[in-house]
Amino acid sequence: MKCEICGTKMAETFLEKVIGTVVKDAKGKKHWVCAKCQSGLKNKDALLAKL
């Protein structure tokens, strides 16, 4: 799975869980964001503005 902000491959745990988060926009569409982008952009509005 790739981050929708930076385009890099997202890291996974040994149980194949993605390390990062999912952000939903106003329409309910899910966007995957990696942990690096999540730490740089602290709130949901900043994440959605980058998409």
C-alpha positions as CSV (number, residue, x, y, z in Angstrom):
1,M,0.0,0.0,0.0
2,K,1.3,3.5,-0.8
3,C,0.9,6.8,1.1
4,E,-1.4,9.2,-0.9
5,I,0.6,12.2,0.2
6,C,4.3,11.3,-0.5
7,G,3.8,8.1,-2.6
8,T,6.2,5.9,-0.7
9,K,5.4,2.3,0.3
10,M,4.0,2.1,3.8
11,A,5.6,0.0,6.4
12,E,3.8,-3.1,7.7
13,T,4.1,-5.2,10.9
14,F,4.8,-8.9,10.8
15,L,1.0,-9.5,10.8
16,E,0.7,-7.3,7.7
17,K,-0.9,-4.4,9.5
18,V,-0.1,-1.0,8.0
19,I,1.8,1.4,10.1
20,G,0.0,4.7,9.5
21,T,-3.5,5.9,9.5
22,V,-6.7,6.3,7.4
23,V,-8.3,9.7,7.0
24,K,-11.8,10.1,5.7
25,D,-12.8,13.1,3.6
26,A,-16.2,14.8,3.6
27,K,-17.5,12.3,1.0
28,G,-16.5,9.4,3.1
29,K,-13.6,8.2,0.9
30,K,-10.7,6.7,2.8
31,H,-7.1,8.0,2.2
32,W,-4.1,6.1,3.5
33,V,-1.3,8.2,5.1
34,C,2.1,6.9,6.3
35,A,3.4,7.5,9.8
36,K,6.1,10.0,8.5
37,C,3.5,12.3,6.9
38,Q,1.2,11.9,9.8
39,S,3.8,13.1,12.2
40,G,4.6,16.1,10.1
41,L,1.0,17.1,9.6
42,K,-0.7,17.1,13.1
43,N,-4.4,17.5,12.4
44,K,-6.9,16.0,10.0
45,D,-7.5,19.3,8.2
46,A,-3.8,19.7,7.3
47,L,-3.7,16.1,6.0
48,L,-6.7,16.6,3.8
49,A,-5.3,19.9,2.5
50,K,-2.2,18.0,1.3
51,L,-4.3,15.5,-0.6
